[in-house]
Amino acid sequence: MSESVYKIIELVGTSTESWEKAAVTAIETAMKTLDDVRIAEVVKQDIQIEDGKILAYRTRLKISFKYHSKDVS
């Protein structure tokens, strides 16, 4: 196996339905702009509440993707 480097970023996805949908939202959005997304780790889940009602489920994720260096000639 060749040597590789991965970058890790932290994102928060939201959903009015569930933590799972919040996670999927974050991952799908990240994959639109990042190449080689490899791992998504759930770091934290919480709920946004207002006037006694649930407004949103929030899932914080650490997402890793393969780092590709640019060849400078």
C-alpha angles and dihedrals in degrees: 000000000000122000117270139184125211129197120214124207131177122231136175119215123193135203136171089217112047149334089254092057089046089055092047090051091054094046096046091048092049092050090059091068106019126074124219099011103189113168137021116192121190107230102172142354127203142160128234110222130188127177090352094304130109110247100175145353112227127200121190114206138185106218122194127199133176114267114226115195117216116240109238112203 
